[in-house]
Amino acid sequence: MTVEQIIIKPAITEKGTYLIDKHKYVFYVRGKSNKAEIAKAIKKIYKVDAVKINVISGKGKMKRIGRTRNFTRLSDYKKAIITIKSDQKIEGFESVKE
């Protein structure tokens, strides 16, 4: 797996936009990636230094198909909350000011 394939997409949520003011950014990452690989990917793609990385693994939700009792399960996911240095910023993210 290359460095560019580790970060799937940014998680643009209400809570995530409030964390930008604290220099924290939330990304969906590949399920088998670890903190060291995530730090390398962030440094290469966004050219910022990660101070701290928290990883959250989640189970996929159960979804019903049609009107019958057939259920399927969505894919599991993994999110990374990345804290960067206070003098750095990732372009393209908007913070929400109250």
Residue, then its C-alpha position, 0 to 999 in steps of 0.5 A: m500500500t502506497v502512502e497516497q492510498i492510506i488517507i481515503k478522504p477527510a471526514i467533514t462533520e460538524k464536530g470535525t469542523y469545530l476541532i479545526d480551531k484546536h488544530k485537529y483534523v479528522f480523516y477516514v483511513r485504510g483499515k490496516s494502517n497504523k499511526a506511523e503510516i498515517a503520520k507519513a501520509i499526512k506529511k507527504i500529502y499535506k506537508v504538515d507535521a503531526v504532533k499526535i494521532n488518535v485512531i478510532s475503529g468503527k463497525g459498519k451499520m446494519k441496513r435493510i434491503g427492500r421491504t423484506r427481512n433481508f439485512t446487509r452490513l456496511s463496511d467497517y471504517k477507521k478514522a484518524i484525528i490528527t493534531i498538527k503544530s499550532d503554527q501550521k494549517i491544512e488548506g481547504f478546511e474551513s473552521v466554524k466560528e460561533 
